[in-house]
Amino acid sequence: MANFTLDISGALSTAWEYAKKYGLLIAVVYLLVGILTTGLQSIGGSSLGMQDSQAISEAIGRGDWESVGNIAQAYSGSVGSNFGTMIGSILGTVVSVGLYNLALGLMDGRFNEVTFDAFKLPFATYLKTFVVSFIVGVIGIVAILCCVVPFLFVAPRLILAPVYQVEHPEAGIFESIGAAWKMTADNTFSMLGLGFVVFGICILGFLCCCIGLYFAQAIELFILIAAYNQLKGNLQ
């Protein structure tokens, strides 16, 4: 098996070159999706808030199960109205998959501009990528519950699984997760370091306000794909 290592500076350099060419349009896509998602979630109704969560914790602590039931009942009444929130989540998944395919296509020459043709993928690709992302998320949550340290070792190893699924739509769900784990072998710390860099870019984007945050997301997209392209040779 080949032994390709992640070059963080190379990934950042590649990402910046593509972001300069295509980042603004992709930032606009992120902005529009953010506006739509926020609108749908506001229509969808309320969710369990911080005060409700605290009230439940306090009620459980004093053994007041009647209060717990009342709060849960009140919340369950609003769950049915969260259709907008669900649609917003689906929209987010669709956009993520399409943009993964777009970035992959821009870097491998299939696309030479930001185009909605990147979203013309089989429904199965969207569905499988959603499931892969969900499973990776669950694994991440379990790792956090075990302790933050396991999460820092697991998350970097699995973050590329959805990208692999998009590039290999014929692959099975667990095959994609296994491929991500294999391609990042011996690169855990490099991937973790890249994650901290991406986090820093997020902070800078937030400080730049509004479009800066969305442009930062575009840079993050290209960083992820650049890292993927560096490491996928480990699967050969």
Contacts in CASP RR format, 6 or more apart in sequence:
PFRMAT RR
TARGET T0000
AUTHOR 0000-0000-0000
METHOD contacts of the structure
MODEL  1
MANFTLDISGALSTAWEYAKKYGLLIAVVYLLVGILTTGLQSIGGSSLGM
QDSQAISEAIGRGDWESVGNIAQAYSGSVGSNFGTMIGSILGTVVSVGLY
NLALGLMDGRFNEVTFDAFKLPFATYLKTFVVSFIVGVIGIVAILCCVVP
FLFVAPRLILAPVYQVEHPEAGIFESIGAAWKMTADNTFSMLGLGFVVFG
ICILGFLCCCIGLYFAQAIELFILIAAYNQLKGNLQ
1 234 0 8 1.000
1 236 0 8 1.000
2 233 0 8 1.000
2 234 0 8 1.000
2 236 0 8 1.000
3 186 0 8 1.000
3 234 0 8 1.000
4 230 0 8 1.000
4 231 0 8 1.000
4 233 0 8 1.000
4 234 0 8 1.000
5 186 0 8 1.000
5 187 0 8 1.000
5 190 0 8 1.000
5 230 0 8 1.000
6 187 0 8 1.000
6 190 0 8 1.000
6 191 0 8 1.000
6 194 0 8 1.000
6 227 0 8 1.000
6 230 0 8 1.000
6 231 0 8 1.000
7 230 0 8 1.000
8 190 0 8 1.000
8 193 0 8 1.000
8 194 0 8 1.000
8 197 0 8 1.000
10 226 0 8 1.000
10 230 0 8 1.000
11 194 0 8 1.000
11 223 0 8 1.000
11 226 0 8 1.000
11 227 0 8 1.000
11 230 0 8 1.000
12 197 0 8 1.000
12 223 0 8 1.000
12 226 0 8 1.000
14 107 0 8 1.000
14 222 0 8 1.000
14 226 0 8 1.000
15 219 0 8 1.000
15 222 0 8 1.000
15 223 0 8 1.000
15 225 0 8 1.000
15 226 0 8 1.000
16 219 0 8 1.000
16 222 0 8 1.000
18 103 0 8 1.000
18 106 0 8 1.000
18 107 0 8 1.000
18 222 0 8 1.000
18 226 0 8 1.000
19 215 0 8 1.000
19 218 0 8 1.000
19 219 0 8 1.000
19 222 0 8 1.000
22 106 0 8 1.000
22 113 0 8 1.000
22 114 0 8 1.000
22 218 0 8 1.000
23 215 0 8 1.000
23 218 0 8 1.000
23 219 0 8 1.000
23 222 0 8 1.000
24 215 0 8 1.000
24 218 0 8 1.000
25 114 0 8 1.000
26 99 0 8 1.000
26 102 0 8 1.000
26 114 0 8 1.000
26 217 0 8 1.000
26 218 0 8 1.000
26 221 0 8 1.000
27 211 0 8 1.000
27 212 0 8 1.000
27 214 0 8 1.000
27 215 0 8 1.000
27 217 0 8 1.000
27 218 0 8 1.000
28 214 0 8 1.000
29 95 0 8 1.000
29 99 0 8 1.000
29 114 0 8 1.000
30 95 0 8 1.000
30 214 0 8 1.000
30 217 0 8 1.000
30 218 0 8 1.000
31 210 0 8 1.000
31 211 0 8 1.000
31 214 0 8 1.000
33 91 0 8 1.000
33 92 0 8 1.000
33 95 0 8 1.000
36 88 0 8 1.000
36 91 0 8 1.000
37 88 0 8 1.000
37 91 0 8 1.000
37 92 0 8 1.000
40 84 0 8 1.000
40 85 0 8 1.000
40 87 0 8 1.000
40 88 0 8 1.000
40 91 0 8 1.000
41 84 0 8 1.000
41 85 0 8 1.000
41 88 0 8 1.000
43 84 0 8 1.000
44 81 0 8 1.000
44 82 0 8 1.000
44 83 0 8 1.000
44 84 0 8 1.000
44 85 0 8 1.000
45 78 0 8 1.000
45 81 0 8 1.000
45 82 0 8 1.000
45 84 0 8 1.000
45 85 0 8 1.000
46 78 0 8 1.000
47 75 0 8 1.000
47 78 0 8 1.000
47 82 0 8 1.000
47 85 0 8 1.000
48 75 0 8 1.000
52 71 0 8 1.000
52 75 0 8 1.000
55 67 0 8 1.000
55 71 0 8 1.000
56 68 0 8 1.000
56 71 0 8 1.000
56 72 0 8 1.000
59 65 0 8 1.000
59 67 0 8 1.000
59 68 0 8 1.000
59 71 0 8 1.000
60 68 0 8 1.000
93 126 0 8 1.000
93 129 0 8 1.000
93 130 0 8 1.000
93 133 0 8 1.000
94 119 0 8 1.000
94 126 0 8 1.000
96 129 0 8 1.000
96 133 0 8 1.000
96 162 0 8 1.000
97 119 0 8 1.000
97 121 0 8 1.000
97 125 0 8 1.000
97 126 0 8 1.000
97 129 0 8 1.000
97 130 0 8 1.000
97 162 0 8 1.000
97 166 0 8 1.000
98 118 0 8 1.000
98 119 0 8 1.000
98 121 0 8 1.000
98 166 0 8 1.000
99 118 0 8 1.000
99 221 0 8 1.000
100 129 0 8 1.000
100 162 0 8 1.000
100 163 0 8 1.000
100 166 0 8 1.000
100 221 0 8 1.000
100 225 0 8 1.000
101 118 0 8 1.000
101 119 0 8 1.000
101 121 0 8 1.000
101 166 0 8 1.000
101 167 0 8 1.000
102 111 0 8 1.000
102 114 0 8 1.000
102 115 0 8 1.000
102 118 0 8 1.000
102 119 0 8 1.000
103 221 0 8 1.000
103 222 0 8 1.000
103 224 0 8 1.000
103 225 0 8 1.000
104 110 0 8 1.000
104 163 0 8 1.000
104 166 0 8 1.000
104 167 0 8 1.000
104 225 0 8 1.000
104 228 0 8 1.000
105 111 0 8 1.000
105 118 0 8 1.000
106 112 0 8 1.000
107 222 0 8 1.000
107 225 0 8 1.000
107 226 0 8 1.000
107 229 0 8 1.000
111 117 0 8 1.000
111 118 0 8 1.000
121 166 0 8 1.000
121 169 0 8 1.000
122 169 0 8 1.000
124 169 0 8 1.000
125 165 0 8 1.000
125 166 0 8 1.000
125 169 0 8 1.000
128 165 0 8 1.000
128 169 0 8 1.000
128 171 0 8 1.000
128 172 0 8 1.000
128 173 0 8 1.000
128 176 0 8 1.000
129 162 0 8 1.000
129 165 0 8 1.000
129 166 0 8 1.000
131 173 0 8 1.000
132 161 0 8 1.000
132 162 0 8 1.000
132 165 0 8 1.000
132 173 0 8 1.000
132 176 0 8 1.000
132 177 0 8 1.000
133 161 0 8 1.000
133 162 0 8 1.000
135 173 0 8 1.000
135 177 0 8 1.000
136 158 0 8 1.000
136 159 0 8 1.000
136 161 0 8 1.000
136 162 0 8 1.000
136 177 0 8 1.000
139 154 0 8 1.000
139 158 0 8 1.000
140 151 0 8 1.000
140 154 0 8 1.000
140 155 0 8 1.000
140 158 0 8 1.000
143 150 0 8 1.000
143 151 0 8 1.000
143 153 0 8 1.000
143 154 0 8 1.000
143 155 0 8 1.000
144 150 0 8 1.000
144 151 0 8 1.000
152 192 0 8 1.000
153 188 0 8 1.000
153 192 0 8 1.000
156 184 0 8 1.000
156 187 0 8 1.000
156 188 0 8 1.000
156 191 0 8 1.000
156 192 0 8 1.000
156 193 0 8 1.000
156 194 0 8 1.000
156 195 0 8 1.000
157 180 0 8 1.000
157 181 0 8 1.000
157 184 0 8 1.000
157 185 0 8 1.000
157 188 0 8 1.000
157 191 0 8 1.000
158 177 0 8 1.000
158 180 0 8 1.000
158 181 0 8 1.000
158 184 0 8 1.000
159 180 0 8 1.000
159 191 0 8 1.000
159 224 0 8 1.000
160 180 0 8 1.000
160 183 0 8 1.000
160 184 0 8 1.000
160 224 0 8 1.000
160 227 0 8 1.000
160 228 0 8 1.000
160 231 0 8 1.000
161 176 0 8 1.000
161 177 0 8 1.000
161 178 0 8 1.000
161 179 0 8 1.000
161 180 0 8 1.000
161 181 0 8 1.000
162 176 0 8 1.000
163 180 0 8 1.000
163 224 0 8 1.000
163 225 0 8 1.000
163 228 0 8 1.000
164 171 0 8 1.000
164 176 0 8 1.000
164 179 0 8 1.000
164 180 0 8 1.000
164 183 0 8 1.000
164 228 0 8 1.000
164 232 0 8 1.000
165 171 0 8 1.000
165 172 0 8 1.000
165 173 0 8 1.000
165 176 0 8 1.000
168 176 0 8 1.000
168 179 0 8 1.000
171 179 0 8 1.000
179 235 0 8 1.000
182 234 0 8 1.000
182 235 0 8 1.000
183 228 0 8 1.000
183 231 0 8 1.000
183 232 0 8 1.000
183 233 0 8 1.000
183 234 0 8 1.000
183 235 0 8 1.000
184 191 0 8 1.000
184 231 0 8 1.000
184 234 0 8 1.000
185 234 0 8 1.000
187 231 0 8 1.000
191 227 0 8 1.000
194 223 0 8 1.000
194 227 0 8 1.000
197 223 0 8 1.000
198 220 0 8 1.000
198 223 0 8 1.000
201 216 0 8 1.000
201 219 0 8 1.000
201 220 0 8 1.000
201 223 0 8 1.000
202 213 0 8 1.000
202 216 0 8 1.000
202 220 0 8 1.000
204 216 0 8 1.000
205 212 0 8 1.000
205 213 0 8 1.000
205 215 0 8 1.000
205 216 0 8 1.000
206 212 0 8 1.000
206 213 0 8 1.000
206 216 0 8 1.000
208 215 0 8 1.000
208 216 0 8 1.000
END
